[in-house]
Amino acid sequence: MKQYSIKKKMFFVILFLCSFSVFAQTTEEKKDLFTLENAVFYNLSPKNIGQLHWQKNGYYVYQSQNRRELKTAHPVLRIAERTLISTKILSEKLELTNQMRRLPVFNWIDENLAWFDYGNKIYTYNFENQSLKLVTNAVENASFAESHSVEKLAVVIDNNIWLRNVDEDGKTDLIQITEDGTRELTYGEAAHRYEFGITKGLFWSDNAEKLAFYRTDRSMVKDYPLIDYSEYPAKHTPIKYPMAGQKSHEATVGIYDISSEKMIYLKTNDSQKDIEQYSTNITFSPDAEKIYVAIVNREQNHMKLTSFDANTGEKIKILFEEKDEKYVEPEHSLYFMKNNPNLFVWQSERNGFNHLYLYDTDGKLIRQLTKGNGVVTEILGTDKDEKFLYFTAGLESPIENHIYKTEIKTGKITKLTKEAGMHSGKLSEDGKFLLDSYSNLETPAITQIIETKKGNSIRKIFEAENPLLNYERGEMKIFKLKADDGTDLYSRVIKPTNFDATKKYPVMIYVYGGPHVQLIQNKWLGGADYFMQYMAQQGYVVFTLDNRGSLNRGRDFEQATFRNLGKNEISDQLKGVEWLKKQSYVDSERLGVFGWSFGGFMTTSLMTKHADLFKVGVAGGPVIDWNLYEIMYSERYMDTPQENPEGYKNANLLNSIENLKGRLMIIHGLQDDVVLPQHTRLLINKAIEKQILLDYFPYPSHPHNVRGMDRIHLYMKIAKYFEDFL
């Protein structure tokens, strides 16, 4: 009887353990899976706060994570957090039928006043008395706008500049200050196709008495045909697109004086040869008596920082020059000291990495403020006494970004942020506190207040929960490989979910590889997007490598591709392939590659120049022939086709398509005004001529990328292509 009892107990123990095991497996199986909707709409991104702002009274402002409230609090004083405005209150004041989903972006004018744009109308909101005021509603057709304050608003309508005007009775309207604007002669539009850090075409002086602007003559640039297929019949919508080696547009800088209503143009051209030069980094002096322009020759190897009289347009002097046998690329406006407006900070890569230099307005170098084998990424400001300058940089690791301060008199640098990862900052008006927002591989998002003396954390404002706790994710690792010249190449691998080391898996290599982009960083998900997580879930090893030529590694790393786009980049990507083939879990017979834009160029290059290595490729919006790409970009990295015919020939993928062995799908938006549809049309023609089978899928209504709901279709297409052929 006793023996039976023991056996009975053992039976129930075994039954319980089996049941627990089944329960555990069932629980594990219930983990959520990524969908393509997650990949497109980023609805699994960590929650975060926004619209971070410091008021002059020392309080900070932020938008709640649901984007429906704007709140304020003090960094030190134990005063209850206060809501400044909500979507409910603002919707009522705007007399909306339905409550707005999120607050608009508020642009602060002073302590209690901000302006915002809603429904093509501009309003001001006074947070002290909670009053709303309509400023103007005549901006429905505006393509560009720049506001110094509510009173000083400039907009571009039909290629002409208009200014907000307030008459003697307090009534407001818009007055037109240029009249001959057309699609061939534009005013106030960002010039030089947004290169050289240019993001706008209108520039207010600090005192709002003068407005600088670009005037761009594009009449000498040939029309390029794009077809709008949504019209019946289809409609011809030509664009101006200056191609490498061809005639460029001519841009000049004008200044409009608000008080005198006088317009002048800067005399930037010393000769007819200068007519195609680039004018960038436009900055008024604090008193608006001078304006500074970084003038770059068309060859892009010589920059002259030049001052002009803002009242007459006459050249005053060249402060200094920068030359490079390959190229120079000034991308930042001057940062003037508030207490001493005769001093400014200039950013330059002249010593190999982007660093800060203190100059006076005569062009004399006072001292170098930052040093090291890392890149300064942003100037945050100074303290009240201008003893320290605060900035962000990757001085210790190129895949991290931290907040530092440098003592202006000595150049002594102090690191303020302590946690690993990618940090961004907002400096308080008095320079005593910083709003520090960061993430890393383990931290979805944190915003905290740190004091600027030693960088100690004062208060944690927000910490995001991990939105992926209940999702199947593959193991991710960031590591370094070596280029042929010994340079470190940062790489990232994501293993398939439910990884089994005894199995072999296909690989999707995601590539970009071009300038101004860094794919691998120590931030949430390591810089990988949700489509990569989705593909890992489908059973792929997902691999990415930042090759020479990519961002945040310094001048020499970025210039390694000069005159030979696609050569060193491909060599570096093959180092990644070598590593992959050594991994026991990789099926080296099933390697695929996917990339867009420059990544499409890289994908097509890998598929046609190393055809035996890759089975499948998907190239979106790829550059095929650099002769067909824009002047500013192509000539910076390749010189002109006339100067570098061999480089253009070697990079031209029309010359290698005949080598294709695997399955290659080309995807292109037919409204693409960045990489013109002609690139892929010529590739198709060449494939037909060479009897090469090529897959092609156009998106008739999309430009350079596929956005909105159609992006789900795009990802379905890509995923299915890899499933079918890899």
PyMOL commands that set and color helices and strands:
alter all, ss='L'
color gray80, all
select helices_A, chain A and resi 2-29+36-41+87-93+192-194+272-276+524-527+530-537+555-559+567-581+598-609+626-628+631-638+645-651+653-655+657-659+678-689+710-725
alter helices_A, ss='H'
color red, helices_A
select strands_A, chain A and resi 50-54+60-63+69-73+82-86+107-108+113-118+121-126+131-136+142-147+153-157+160-166+172-176+185-187+202-204+210-217+223-224+227-228+235-236+239-240+250-257+262-265+278-284+290-296+302-309+315-323+335-336+343-348+355-360+365-368+376-382+388-393+402-407+413-415+422-427+433-439+446-451+457-463+476-482+488-494+505-511+541-545+586-596+616-620+663-669+695-699
alter strands_A, ss='S'
color yellow, strands_A
deselect
rebuild
show_as cartoon
